[in-house]
Amino acid sequence: YKMTVTYIGNFEPEYSTENDVRKAFEALGWTVIALQENKTSIQQVKSHALQSNLLLITGTWADVFNINEWLDLVHDLAENNIPSATLHLDTFWGKSRGGRKWWREPMFNTAYIFTADGDYQKEWELLGKNHIWLPPAVRHDAVKVGTPKDEYRNDVAFIGSNGQGYHEDVWGYRKELVDNLRDMAKQNGWQFKNIGGDLPKVDRNDDMNNFYASSLVTVGDSLCLKKEHSHYWSDRVPEALGRGGFLIMPQINALEDYGWNIPTYKWGDWRDLEDKIKYWLANDVDRVLIQKRNLEYVKDNETYINRVQRILEMIGLDDDSNKL
């Protein structure tokens, strides 16, 4: 007997969270009915979900489903003892998200809401929502060491937007960081590469592992509105470490509770960041040792297989006795 999940999301990009999660369910022996969010009707969702063990949604677009029809669907699932859940890597509180009233969206009207933002537990409760913090992870089959390539070779890299158009209303830090990294590289004679910002993106296939293998040090940033007190970071952390990269992050206390080793610098202290980069560029042996250990740790603990297991545990579907 196979367990089945009906999963609504954006499966069109080959490397989306939805496809990472779909692969994890399949690796755990589940059947996944993947419904492309903007091309499916509530009737299709309902007919599949009522035959499934779980309905899962990761929403991208506004107003895809009529909210009243969605609430009826969640009610019908509840009557049939079928849980509904949301999974999202973004942070929603404190952001306009393009003027969307995200709390009115179907995505946030399910029995269980898992997001990567653990900073607003109280607010979720006051909204009457069953929110569970689920930090981001990496696709299990992406956790491996890449091959260094000449065209990617660099001393210091930043992967992602250089700050142009990146949540500029609330997060000017990204642009400041990348500007400072560029200046530091010039002054120190480092080769600096910013893919996805100054340079074109690199696909999240083996090319990304090869990019990390070609970079001595990468620097990270996430939309951490509470800075060191944040319980939120982007998937760049498990992505970088799981794909074999060396990562320096600004200080986020909650990151220290994990079994990885991430050197940190003080927020906005560019001298501190420069010193840390210099130190790690000079210490090849320790740097490579940390990369190996981090990759092993991520492989065992921080992939989407681990996250899906956590979801199933929280909603009581991790045990054979709960099968329909």
Secondary structure, DSSP 4 states (H G I P E B T S, - for coil): ---EEEEEE--SSSS-HHHHHHHHHHHTT-EEEEEEGGG--HHHHHHHHTTSSEEEE---STTSS-HHHHHHHHHHHHHTT--EEEEE-S--TT--TTT--GGGSGGGSSSEEEES--S-HHHHHHTT--EEE----B-GGG-S-----GGG-EEEEEES--STTSSTTT-THHHHHHHHHHHHHHHHT--EEEETTTB----TTHHHHHHHHHEEEEE-----TTGGG-S---THHHHHHHTT--EEEE--GGGGGSSS---EE-TT-HHHHHHHHHHHHH-HHHHHHHHHHHHHHHHHHSBHHHHHHHHHHHTT-SSGGG--
